[in-house]
């Protein structure tokens, strides 16, 4: 009673305590939910035309897509998930940016248009190529079958047929038709006036002859032009458009591969040995195989020679029925084989190796004779003890088999592996025999390595892959964790890499949406860590799983979207700044020589330069003798007056003076209508893509998917 009385006396205090606890819980919950009350953008996957796309709605779509694919029996791995995420993102762009344009323009599709399309689906492969709508006699699309299908669609008691058709119309057919209308609409807005046609024709066909004097930038040695840090910063500030970059991150990282241990391998080997004994005594092979190979089950086929790896193949076809072979390790798994039955095929098989000598080219008779003589010499050497496999590697021109010592494997008669004349001789030769024969392919030196046989084998097989255990994985994780825990800065990262005998790898500059590192397919979590707002240069990651690996990374460089920093483009910027300084030196040198009424030859003499004659300069041929490909110089000459000195002109190649000595105007096109049609077609082929890119740019799209996926 005394205890209860004390509780009653402190009821008020208890209420305050519970209230504080509840408040702390709510605050904690708000914090754990990314503080959405204070930072609403934390849950935003992207912004398209001012519309926020939340993680929740994007992920709901993603899970729906995944679920639908899995219900259809498709495997959804990380690669597939990335494809789905990209598809969903593009659908958002389509719905928010493009579909709004359709609505503003009043574009729609009528029932008559749909009917006309499905009965003549030239551009709709889903209908045009559907087997259900093909005439059985002609195997061609038959509109009557579509009409009949639509008439009977309501007879499906489940309603699934109608739902599927309506979904096809709404999600595929109508969008395609509206998109076609939109593209037609903007394409019809493309036009070229007669003045534009004439100007374009003239620009592309006018020709000039001229004289050029100048200096390539390489005429000044790099070491003679120093570039300071301040000069590079000034150049970067004056030319920011030349140094635009996307956001990226660069990392150094260490990979800890998870391989099966010796104990893991021994465990599977012991399993295989036990199963071999039980397989031998099994009375119901079908049940035994099915219970031990639940995914592959019982194989009922009879197989010929060459159906298994060599050592297994030889053992099987040398065995008796009910013999057990194995355990055999191959391809990361242990297998046991049981010979169940043999039977004879109606067609024989044989195994052979070849050395192929092809004609050298030139005179046919001498060529063939050379190849035949060489083939006979090889055969003679083989009969005197030369090694066939080595000679095949050295001499055979059948590059598919030369690396394998000429081995052709087991071949079925009339199987098409070899020319008929070679095969005829092959099946008439016993095992170990060799011969030379000529075919349209060249001269073949053949050795029979497996005698003719018609035997087929029905073989049961059980197998188990050698996989790493939880203990092995935990051991690798502990190693990675120990490395990460003791490598919290750049110096320690490098020191521990050397100390533990690990390999430090360096990534290229990785963009935000990248999911791979060199030779590592699933590295999305590592790249997400690198782009996290809290990750700074020098930070070392925690242990990050990636398939059958663990990764520990260090962020070594950050590039933000926009104008690059000097240190990120130092080499290019130094070269560009030096070239600009060279240009000023060359311009001044030319200006100093241009004083008075000198002609181009006199200026060249003062400069110690050569006057280059450049004939037939046009925009379609901007390759100038002694200058190189220089569209800027070519364009300047085409746009200049005759017999007038111009320069100095800076181009990508150097600094030049020039005079146009002759000019041949193109005149007017013979067929303005044809030229206009050509120009409109060229522009129309690009207008759709340009319109879409313009809409995307105007929508001011912000993509934050990299923060979540």
DOPAKE-619662 format. One record per residue (C-alpha): z, x, y; residue in one letter. Coordinates in steps of 0.2 Angstrom, whole numbers, plus 2048, in hexadecimal, padded with zeros to 3 digits. Each point is the difference from the previous one (the first is absolute). Last residue first. Layout:
SITE_Z_X_Y_aa
SITE_Z_X_Y_A;
...
//
This chain:
SITE_Z_X_Y_aa
SITE_6E7_863_814_X;
SITE_80D_7FB_80D_X;
SITE_7FE_80D_80F_X;
SITE_7EE_804_7FB_X;
SITE_7FB_7ED_804_X;
SITE_803_803_812_X;
SITE_7EE_7FC_806_X;
SITE_7FF_7FB_812_X;
SITE_7EF_7F7_805_X;
SITE_7FB_7FF_812_X;
SITE_7F6_7F0_7FD_X;
SITE_7F3_807_80C_X;
SITE_7FD_80F_7F5_X;
SITE_7FE_7F5_7F1_X;
SITE_7F4_7F4_809_X;
SITE_7F6_80F_805_X;
SITE_7FF_807_7EE_X;
SITE_7FA_7EF_7FA_X;
SITE_7F2_7FF_80E_X;
SITE_7FB_812_7FC_X;
SITE_7FE_7FC_7ED_X;
SITE_7F6_7F0_804_X;
SITE_7F5_809_80D_X;
SITE_7FB_80F_7F5_X;
SITE_7F1_7F8_7F7_X;
SITE_7FB_7F6_80F_X;
SITE_7FE_810_80A_X;
SITE_7F3_807_7F4_X;
SITE_7F7_7EF_7FE_X;
SITE_7FF_7FE_813_X;
SITE_7F9_811_802_X;
SITE_7F3_7FD_7F3_X;
SITE_7FB_7EF_806_X;
SITE_7FE_807_812_X;
SITE_7F5_80E_7F9_X;
SITE_7F5_7F3_7F7_X;
SITE_7FF_7F5_80F_X;
SITE_7FC_80F_80C_X;
SITE_7F1_805_7F5_X;
SITE_7F6_80F_807_X;
SITE_810_807_807_X;
SITE_7FF_805_812_X;
SITE_7FE_812_806_X;
SITE_807_80E_7F7_X;
SITE_800_80C_80F_X;
SITE_7FA_812_7FD_X;
SITE_809_80C_80B_X;
SITE_7FC_813_803_X;
SITE_809_80F_807_X;
SITE_812_7F9_800_X;
SITE_80B_80E_806_X;
SITE_811_805_7F9_X;
SITE_810_809_803_X;
SITE_80D_800_7F2_X;
SITE_813_802_7FB_X;
SITE_805_800_7EE_X;
SITE_7FF_7F7_7F0_X;
SITE_80A_7F0_803_X;
SITE_7F7_7FE_811_X;
SITE_803_807_811_X;
SITE_7F2_7FF_80C_X;
SITE_7FD_80D_80E_X;
SITE_7F4_7F9_804_X;
SITE_7F0_7F9_805_X;
SITE_7F0_807_807_X;
SITE_7F2_7F4_805_X;
SITE_7EE_801_7F9_X;
SITE_801_7EF_7F8_X;
SITE_80E_7F4_804_X;
SITE_80E_7FD_7F4_X;
SITE_805_7F2_7F4_X;
SITE_7F8_808_7F1_X;
SITE_808_811_804_X;
SITE_811_7F9_801_X;
SITE_7FE_7F7_7F0_X;
SITE_7FA_810_7F7_X;
SITE_80F_809_807_X;
SITE_80C_7F3_7FB_X;
SITE_7F8_7FE_7EF_X;
SITE_802_812_7FB_X;
SITE_7FB_805_7EF_X;
SITE_7FD_813_801_X;
SITE_7FD_80B_810_X;
SITE_7F4_80D_7FA_X;
SITE_7F3_7F3_7FE_X;
SITE_806_7EE_804_X;
SITE_805_7F3_7F4_X;
SITE_801_7EF_809_X;
SITE_7F1_7F8_7F7_X;
SITE_803_7ED_800_X;
SITE_806_802_812_X;
SITE_7F0_80A_804_X;
SITE_7FC_812_804_X;
SITE_7EE_804_7FB_X;
SITE_800_812_805_X;
SITE_80E_80C_804_X;
SITE_7FC_811_808_X;
SITE_80F_80B_800_X;
SITE_802_80C_80F_X;
SITE_80A_80F_7FB_X;
SITE_810_806_808_X;
SITE_805_810_80A_X;
SITE_807_7F5_80D_X;
SITE_7F6_807_80E_X;
SITE_7F0_7FE_7F5_X;
SITE_805_7EF_7FB_X;
SITE_801_7FB_813_X;
SITE_7EF_808_803_X;
SITE_7F8_7F6_7F2_X;
SITE_809_7EF_805_X;
SITE_7F9_802_812_X;
SITE_809_807_80E_X;
SITE_801_7F8_811_X;
SITE_811_807_806_X;
SITE_80F_802_7F5_X;
SITE_7FF_7FB_7EE_X;
SITE_808_810_7F8_X;
SITE_811_7FC_807_X;
SITE_7FF_7EE_7F9_X;
SITE_7FC_807_7EF_X;
SITE_80F_80B_7FF_X;
SITE_80B_7F2_807_X;
SITE_7FA_7F4_7F3_X;
SITE_803_80D_7F2_X;
SITE_812_804_806_X;
SITE_804_7ED_802_X;
SITE_7F9_7FC_7EE_X;
SITE_80A_80F_7F9_X;
SITE_80F_7F8_807_X;
SITE_7FC_7EF_7F8_X;
SITE_7FC_809_7F0_X;
SITE_812_808_801_X;
SITE_808_7EF_803_X;
SITE_7F6_7F8_7F1_X;
SITE_805_80F_7F4_X;
SITE_813_7FF_806_X;
SITE_800_7ED_7FE_X;
SITE_7F9_801_7EF_X;
SITE_80C_80D_7FA_X;
SITE_80F_7F7_809_X;
SITE_7FD_7EF_7FA_X;
SITE_811_7FB_7FA_X;
SITE_809_80C_80C_X;
SITE_7F8_7F9_80F_X;
SITE_805_7EE_7FC_X;
SITE_7F3_7F4_7FB_X;
SITE_7FB_7F1_80B_X;
SITE_804_7EF_7F8_X;
SITE_809_7FC_7EF_X;
SITE_80F_80B_7FD_X;
SITE_7FF_810_7F6_X;
SITE_810_806_7F7_X;
SITE_802_810_7F6_X;
SITE_80B_808_7F4_X;
SITE_808_7F1_7F7_X;
SITE_809_807_7F0_X;
SITE_7FD_7F8_7EF_X;
SITE_809_7FE_7F0_X;
SITE_7F6_7F7_7F2_X;
SITE_804_7FA_7EF_X;
SITE_7F3_7FE_7F3_X;
SITE_7FA_7F4_7F2_X;
SITE_7FB_7F2_80C_X;
SITE_806_806_811_X;
SITE_813_800_803_X;
SITE_807_806_811_X;
SITE_80F_80C_800_X;
SITE_807_7FF_812_X;
SITE_7F5_807_80D_X;
SITE_802_810_80A_X;
SITE_7FF_800_813_X;
SITE_7F8_80E_809_X;
SITE_7F5_7F5_80C_X;
SITE_809_7F0_802_X;
SITE_802_7F0_7F5_X;
SITE_809_7F2_80A_X;
SITE_7F0_7F7_804_X;
SITE_7FA_800_7EE_X;
SITE_7EF_807_7FF_X;
SITE_805_80E_7F4_X;
SITE_80A_7F4_7F5_X;
SITE_7F1_7F4_7FF_X;
SITE_7F6_80F_7FA_X;
SITE_80C_804_7F2_X;
SITE_801_7EE_7FB_X;
SITE_7ED_7FF_7FF_X;
SITE_7FE_80F_7F4_X;
SITE_7F8_7F7_7F1_X;
SITE_7F0_80A_7FC_X;
SITE_807_812_800_X;
SITE_7F2_80D_7FE_X;
SITE_800_803_813_X;
SITE_80B_7F3_808_X;
SITE_7FC_7ED_7FF_X;
SITE_805_7F0_809_X;
SITE_7F9_802_811_X;
SITE_802_7F2_80C_X;
SITE_809_80B_80E_X;
SITE_7F4_80E_7FF_X;
SITE_804_810_7F7_X;
SITE_7FC_811_808_X;
SITE_7FD_80B_7F1_X;
SITE_80F_803_7F4_X;
SITE_808_811_7FC_X;
SITE_807_804_7EF_X;
SITE_80F_80A_7FC_X;
SITE_800_806_7EE_X;
SITE_811_802_7F8_X;
SITE_808_810_7F9_X;
SITE_812_7F9_804_X;
SITE_804_80E_80C_X;
SITE_7EF_800_808_X;
SITE_801_7ED_803_X;
SITE_812_802_805_X;
SITE_7FC_80C_80E_X;
SITE_7F1_7F5_807_X;
SITE_80B_7F1_801_X;
SITE_80F_809_806_X;
SITE_7F6_807_80F_X;
SITE_7F8_7EF_804_X;
SITE_810_7F6_800_X;
SITE_80A_7F5_7F4_X;
SITE_7FC_80A_7F0_X;
SITE_810_800_7F6_X;
SITE_801_7ED_7FD_X;
SITE_7ED_7FF_7FD_X;
SITE_800_80E_7F3_X;
SITE_80F_7F9_7F7_X;
SITE_7F8_7EF_800_X;
SITE_7F0_807_7F9_X;
SITE_809_808_7F2_X;
SITE_80A_7F1_7FC_X;
SITE_7F0_7F5_800_X;
SITE_7F9_80C_7F3_X;
SITE_80F_7FE_7F5_X;
SITE_801_7EE_803_X;
SITE_7EE_7FE_7FA_X;
SITE_804_80B_7F0_X;
SITE_80F_7F5_7FC_X;
SITE_7F6_7F0_803_X;
SITE_7F4_806_7F3_X;
SITE_7EF_807_803_X;
SITE_7F1_7F9_7F6_X;
SITE_7F7_806_7F1_X;
SITE_7F4_7F1_7FC_X;
SITE_802_7F8_7EF_X;
SITE_7F3_7FD_7F3_X;
SITE_7FB_7F6_7F1_X;
SITE_7EF_800_7F7_X;
SITE_7F8_7F8_7F2_X;
SITE_7EF_806_7FB_X;
SITE_7F1_7F8_7F8_X;
SITE_7F4_80E_7FC_X;
SITE_7ED_801_7FF_X;
SITE_7F6_80B_7F5_X;
SITE_7ED_802_802_X;
SITE_800_813_800_X;
SITE_7F4_80E_805_X;
SITE_809_811_800_X;
SITE_809_806_810_X;
SITE_7FC_810_809_X;
SITE_7ED_7FF_7FF_X;
SITE_7F9_80E_80B_X;
SITE_7F1_7FD_80C_X;
SITE_7F6_80B_80B_X;
SITE_7F7_7F4_80B_X;
SITE_7F0_805_80A_X;
SITE_7FC_7F5_80F_X;
SITE_803_7EE_805_X;
SITE_7EF_7FA_7FA_X;
SITE_805_807_7EF_X;
SITE_7FF_810_7F7_X;
SITE_80A_804_7F0_X;
SITE_80A_80F_7FA_X;
SITE_80B_7FF_7F1_X;
SITE_812_803_7F9_X;
SITE_809_7FB_7F0_X;
SITE_813_7FF_7FF_X;
SITE_800_7EE_7F9_X;
SITE_7EF_7FB_7F9_X;
SITE_7F0_7FD_809_X;
SITE_7F5_7F1_7FF_X;
SITE_80A_7F6_80C_X;
SITE_7FE_80D_80D_X;
SITE_7ED_802_7FE_X;
SITE_7FD_7EE_803_X;
SITE_80D_800_80E_X;
SITE_7F6_80E_809_X;
SITE_7F0_7F7_7FF_X;
SITE_807_7F0_806_X;
SITE_808_807_810_X;
SITE_813_801_7FF_X;
SITE_80E_7F4_804_X;
SITE_7F6_7F0_7FE_X;
SITE_80B_7F9_7F2_X;
SITE_7F2_800_7F3_X;
SITE_80C_808_7F4_X;
SITE_811_800_806_X;
SITE_807_80F_808_X;
SITE_810_80A_7FE_X;
SITE_804_80C_80E_X;
SITE_7F2_809_80A_X;
SITE_809_811_800_X;
SITE_7F7_80E_80A_X;
SITE_80F_80B_802_X;
SITE_809_7F3_80A_X;
SITE_7FB_807_810_X;
SITE_7EE_800_7FB_X;
SITE_801_7ED_7FC_X;
SITE_7FC_7F7_810_X;
SITE_7F7_80F_807_X;
SITE_7F2_7FF_7F3_X;
SITE_7F9_810_806_X;
SITE_808_80A_7F2_X;
SITE_801_813_802_X;
SITE_811_807_803_X;
SITE_80B_7F1_7FB_X;
SITE_7F4_7FC_7F1_X;
SITE_800_813_7FB_X;
SITE_813_7FF_800_X;
SITE_801_7F1_7F5_X;
SITE_7F3_806_7F4_X;
SITE_809_811_7FD_X;
SITE_7F3_80D_7FB_X;
SITE_800_805_7ED_X;
SITE_7EE_805_7FC_X;
SITE_7FB_7EE_7FD_X;
SITE_806_7FD_812_X;
SITE_7F5_80E_807_X;
SITE_7F1_7FA_7F7_X;
SITE_803_7EE_807_X;
SITE_801_808_812_X;
SITE_7F0_809_7FD_X;
SITE_7F7_7F0_7FA_X;
SITE_806_7F7_810_X;
SITE_7FA_80E_80B_X;
SITE_7EF_800_7F8_X;
SITE_7FF_7ED_802_X;
SITE_805_800_812_X;
SITE_7F3_80D_804_X;
SITE_7F3_7F7_7F7_X;
SITE_804_7F0_809_X;
SITE_7FE_809_810_X;
SITE_7F0_809_7FC_X;
SITE_7F8_7EF_7FB_X;
SITE_807_7F7_80F_X;
SITE_7FC_80C_80E_X;
SITE_80D_7FE_80D_X;
SITE_812_7FB_7FC_X;
SITE_80D_809_7F6_X;
SITE_7FF_7F5_7F0_X;
SITE_812_7FA_7FA_X;
SITE_80A_809_7F3_X;
SITE_80D_7F5_7F8_X;
SITE_80E_807_7F5_X;
SITE_806_7F2_7F4_X;
SITE_80F_7FB_7F6_X;
SITE_800_7F3_7F2_X;
SITE_809_7F2_7F8_X;
SITE_7F9_7F3_7F5_X;
SITE_801_7ED_7FD_X;
SITE_7F7_7F5_7F4_X;
SITE_7FB_7EE_801_X;
SITE_804_7F2_7F3_X;
SITE_812_803_802_X;
SITE_80C_804_7F1_X;
SITE_812_7FA_7FF_X;
SITE_811_807_801_X;
SITE_811_7F8_801_X;
SITE_812_801_807_X;
SITE_801_812_806_X;
SITE_810_801_809_X;
SITE_802_809_811_X;
SITE_810_805_809_X;
SITE_7FF_803_812_X;
SITE_80B_80A_80D_X;
SITE_7FC_7FE_812_X;
SITE_7FB_80A_810_X;
SITE_7EE_801_7FD_X;
SITE_801_807_7EE_X;
SITE_80F_804_7F4_X;
SITE_7FD_7FC_7EE_X;
SITE_80E_7FA_7F5_X;
SITE_7F6_7FF_7F5_X;
SITE_7F4_7FA_7F3_X;
SITE_805_7F3_7F3_X;
SITE_7F6_7FE_7F0_X;
SITE_7FE_7EE_7FA_X;
SITE_7EE_802_7FB_X;
SITE_7FC_813_7FD_X;
SITE_7FD_80D_80D_X;
SITE_7F2_80C_805_X;
SITE_7F9_7F3_80C_X;
SITE_811_7FD_808_X;
SITE_804_813_801_X;
SITE_7F0_805_808_X;
SITE_801_7F2_80D_X;
SITE_812_804_804_X;
SITE_7FC_813_803_X;
SITE_7F0_7FB_80A_X;
SITE_807_7F3_80C_X;
SITE_7FB_7EE_7F9_X;
SITE_7F0_7F6_7FF_X;
SITE_7F6_80F_7FB_X;
SITE_7FC_7FA_7EF_X;
SITE_7FD_7ED_7FE_X;
SITE_80D_7F2_804_X;
SITE_804_7F0_7F6_X;
SITE_808_7F3_80B_X;
SITE_80F_7F5_7FD_X;
SITE_80B_808_80D_X;
SITE_812_7F8_7FF_X;
SITE_80A_7FF_810_X;
SITE_7FD_808_811_X;
SITE_80F_7FB_80A_X;
SITE_80D_7FD_7F2_X;
SITE_7FC_810_7F7_X;
SITE_80F_802_7F5_X;
SITE_801_7EE_7FB_X;
SITE_7EE_7FE_7FF_X;
SITE_7FE_80F_7F6_X;
SITE_80D_7FB_7F3_X;
SITE_7F9_7EE_7FF_X;
SITE_7EF_806_7FD_X;
SITE_805_80D_7F3_X;
SITE_80A_7F4_7F5_X;
SITE_806_80A_7F1_X;
SITE_807_80F_80B_X;
SITE_804_80F_7F6_X;
SITE_7F5_80C_809_X;
SITE_804_7F8_811_X;
SITE_813_802_7FD_X;
SITE_7FE_813_7FD_X;
SITE_7F5_802_80F_X;
SITE_80C_7F5_80A_X;
SITE_80E_80C_7FE_X;
SITE_7F5_80F_805_X;
SITE_7FA_7F6_80F_X;
SITE_811_7FC_806_X;
SITE_805_813_7FD_X;
SITE_7F1_804_80B_X;
SITE_805_7F4_80E_X;
SITE_812_807_801_X;
SITE_7F9_812_7FF_X;
SITE_7F5_7FD_80F_X;
SITE_80F_7F8_80A_X;
SITE_80B_80F_7FB_X;
SITE_7F3_80D_805_X;
SITE_800_7F7_811_X;
SITE_7F3_7F3_806_X;
SITE_7FA_804_811_X;
SITE_807_7FA_811_X;
SITE_7F7_80A_80E_X;
SITE_80B_806_80F_X;
SITE_7F5_802_80F_X;
SITE_804_809_810_X;
SITE_7FA_7FC_811_X;
SITE_7FA_806_811_X;
SITE_7FB_7F2_80B_X;
SITE_7F3_7FC_80D_X;
SITE_801_7EF_80A_X;
SITE_7F2_7F6_808_X;
SITE_7FD_7F5_80F_X;
SITE_7ED_7FF_804_X;
SITE_7F8_80D_80C_X;
SITE_7F7_801_811_X;
SITE_7FC_812_805_X;
SITE_7EF_7FF_808_X;
SITE_805_7F1_80B_X;
SITE_80E_80A_808_X;
SITE_7F4_80B_809_X;
SITE_808_805_811_X;
SITE_812_800_7F9_X;
SITE_7FB_80A_7F1_X;
SITE_7F6_80D_80B_X;
SITE_810_801_80B_X;
SITE_80B_803_7F1_X;
SITE_7F4_80D_7F9_X;
SITE_800_809_811_X;
SITE_813_800_801_X;
SITE_801_808_7EE_X;
SITE_7F4_80E_806_X;
SITE_7EE_804_7F9_X;
SITE_7F9_811_801_X;
SITE_7ED_803_801_X;
SITE_7FB_811_7FA_X;
SITE_806_7FD_7EE_X;
SITE_7F4_7F2_7FE_X;
SITE_7F1_80B_803_X;
SITE_7F3_7F8_80D_X;
SITE_7EF_7FD_7F9_X;
SITE_807_7F4_7F3_X;
SITE_800_7F3_80E_X;
SITE_7ED_800_7FF_X;
SITE_7F8_806_810_X;
SITE_7F2_7F9_80A_X;
SITE_7EE_800_805_X;
SITE_7F4_7F1_7FB_X;
SITE_7EE_7FC_804_X;
SITE_7F8_7F0_7FD_X;
SITE_7F5_7F4_7F7_X;
SITE_804_7ED_801_X;
SITE_7FD_7F1_7F5_X;
SITE_803_7ED_802_X;
SITE_802_7F7_7F0_X;
SITE_812_7FA_7FE_X;
SITE_804_7FD_812_X;
SITE_7EF_7F8_803_X;
SITE_802_7F4_7F2_X;
SITE_812_7FC_806_X;
SITE_7FA_7FD_812_X;
SITE_7F1_7F5_7FA_X;
SITE_80B_7F5_7F5_X;
SITE_80E_7FF_80D_X;
SITE_7F3_7FB_80E_X;
SITE_7F9_7F3_7F4_X;
SITE_811_7F8_7FD_X;
SITE_80A_803_7F0_X;
SITE_80A_7F2_7F9_X;
SITE_810_7FD_7F5_X;
SITE_808_7EF_802_X;
SITE_7F8_7FA_7F0_X;
SITE_80B_80D_7F7_X;
SITE_80F_7F8_808_X;
SITE_7FC_7EF_7F9_X;
SITE_7F9_806_7EF_X;
SITE_810_80A_7FD_X;
SITE_80B_7F1_804_X;
SITE_7F5_7F5_7F5_X;
SITE_802_80C_7F2_X;
SITE_813_801_802_X;
SITE_800_7ED_800_X;
SITE_7F7_800_7EF_X;
SITE_80A_80D_7F8_X;
SITE_811_7F8_806_X;
SITE_7FA_7EF_7F9_X;
SITE_7FB_807_7EF_X;
SITE_80F_80B_7FD_X;
SITE_811_7F9_804_X;
SITE_7FC_7EE_803_X;
SITE_7F2_7FD_7F4_X;
SITE_807_80A_7F2_X;
SITE_811_7F7_803_X;
SITE_7F7_7EF_7FF_X;
SITE_7F7_806_7F0_X;
SITE_810_806_7F8_X;
SITE_809_7F0_804_X;
SITE_7F2_7F5_7FA_X;
SITE_800_809_7EF_X;
SITE_813_800_7FF_X;
SITE_801_7ED_802_X;
SITE_809_7FF_7EF_X;
SITE_7F6_7F1_7FA_X;
SITE_7EF_809_804_X;
SITE_7F4_7F1_803_X;
SITE_800_804_813_X;
SITE_7F5_80F_7FE_X;
SITE_7F2_7F6_7F7_X;
SITE_7F5_7FE_80F_X;
SITE_803_811_806_X;
SITE_7FB_808_7EF_X;
SITE_7F0_7F6_800_X;
SITE_7FB_805_811_X;
SITE_804_813_7FB_X;
SITE_7F6_7FE_7F0_X;
SITE_7F1_7F8_80A_X;
SITE_800_80F_80B_X;
SITE_7FA_80B_7F2_X;
SITE_803_813_802_X;
SITE_7F5_80A_7F3_X;
SITE_803_804_7EE_X;
SITE_7EF_7F8_7FD_X;
SITE_804_7F6_7F0_X;
SITE_813_7FE_802_X;
SITE_7FE_7FB_813_X;
SITE_80E_809_809_X;
SITE_80E_7F7_809_X;
SITE_80E_803_7F4_X;
SITE_7FB_812_7FF_X;
SITE_805_803_812_X;
SITE_7F4_80B_809_X;
SITE_7FB_7F5_80E_X;
SITE_811_7F7_801_X;
SITE_80B_80F_803_X;
SITE_7F1_80A_806_X;
SITE_7FF_7F6_810_X;
SITE_7F2_807_80B_X;
SITE_7F1_7F7_7F8_X;
SITE_80B_7F1_7FB_X;
SITE_7F3_7F2_801_X;
SITE_808_7F1_7F9_X;
SITE_811_807_805_X;
SITE_7FA_803_812_X;
SITE_7F7_7F0_803_X;
SITE_810_7F6_7FA_X;
SITE_80B_80B_80B_X;
SITE_7F4_7FD_80F_X;
SITE_800_7ED_7FD_X;
SITE_813_800_7FF_X;
SITE_801_808_812_X;
SITE_806_811_804_X;
SITE_809_804_811_X;
SITE_7FE_80B_80F_X;
SITE_808_7F9_810_X;
SITE_7FE_810_809_X;
SITE_813_801_803_X;
SITE_803_7FC_7EE_X;
SITE_7F5_80E_7FA_X;
SITE_808_80C_80C_X;
SITE_811_7FB_7F9_X;
SITE_7F9_803_7EF_X;
SITE_7FD_812_805_X;
SITE_810_806_807_X;
SITE_80E_7F7_7F8_X;
SITE_7F9_7FB_7EF_X;
SITE_7F5_80F_7FD_X;
SITE_80D_80C_806_X;
SITE_80D_7F8_7F5_X;
SITE_7F3_800_7F1_X;
SITE_7FE_813_803_X;
SITE_813_802_7FF_X;
SITE_800_7F6_7EF_X;
SITE_7F2_80B_7F9_X;
SITE_808_810_805_X;
SITE_810_7FA_7F8_X;
SITE_7F6_7FB_7F0_X;
SITE_7F8_812_7FF_X;
SITE_811_808_802_X;
SITE_807_7F6_7F2_X;
SITE_7F1_804_7F5_X;
SITE_804_813_802_X;
SITE_813_7FD_7FE_X;
SITE_7FD_7F7_7EF_X;
SITE_7FC_7EE_7FD_X;
SITE_7F9_7FE_7EE_X;
SITE_7F4_7F1_7FE_X;
SITE_804_7F2_7F3_X;
SITE_7FB_7F1_80B_X;
SITE_812_7FC_803_X;
SITE_802_812_806_X;
SITE_7F3_7FE_80D_X;
SITE_807_7EF_806_X;
SITE_812_808_801_X;
SITE_7F9_80F_80A_X;
SITE_7F7_7F5_80D_X;
SITE_810_7F5_802_X;
SITE_80B_80F_802_X;
SITE_7F5_807_80E_X;
SITE_7FF_7EF_809_X;
SITE_813_800_7FF_X;
SITE_801_812_806_X;
SITE_7F5_7FC_810_X;
SITE_80B_7F1_804_X;
SITE_810_809_7FE_X;
SITE_7FB_810_808_X;
SITE_7FB_7F6_810_X;
SITE_7EF_7FF_808_X;
SITE_802_7FF_813_X;
SITE_7F2_7F8_80A_X;
SITE_7FB_808_810_X;
SITE_7EE_803_7FB_X;
SITE_805_807_7EF_X;
SITE_812_808_7FF_X;
SITE_806_808_7F0_X;
SITE_80D_801_7F2_X;
SITE_80D_7FA_80C_X;
SITE_812_800_7F9_X;
SITE_806_80E_80B_X;
SITE_7F8_7F8_80F_X;
SITE_80E_7F4_803_X;
SITE_80C_80E_805_X;
SITE_810_7F8_807_X;
SITE_803_7F1_7F5_X;
SITE_7F5_808_7F2_X;
SITE_80E_80D_7FE_X;
SITE_7F7_807_7F1_X;
SITE_807_7F3_7F4_X;
SITE_80F_80B_7FC_X;
SITE_805_800_812_X;
SITE_800_7ED_801_X;
SITE_80A_7FF_7EF_X;
SITE_80D_80D_807_X;
SITE_802_7F5_80F_X;
SITE_802_7F0_7F6_X;
SITE_80D_809_7F4_X;
SITE_809_807_80F_X;
SITE_802_7EF_807_X;
SITE_806_7F9_7EF_X;
SITE_80D_80D_7FF_X;
SITE_805_7FD_812_X;
SITE_802_7ED_7FC_X;
SITE_80A_804_7F0_X;
SITE_80C_80B_80A_X;
SITE_802_7F3_80E_X;
SITE_803_7F2_7F3_X;
SITE_80D_80C_7F7_X;
SITE_809_803_811_X;
SITE_801_7ED_803_X;
SITE_807_7FD_7EF_X;
SITE_80E_80E_802_X;
SITE_80F_7F4_7FF_X;
SITE_7F8_7F6_7F2_X;
SITE_7FE_810_7F6_X;
SITE_812_805_803_X;
SITE_806_7EF_7FA_X;
SITE_7F5_801_7F0_X;
SITE_809_811_7FC_X;
SITE_811_7F9_803_X;
SITE_7FC_7F2_7F4_X;
//
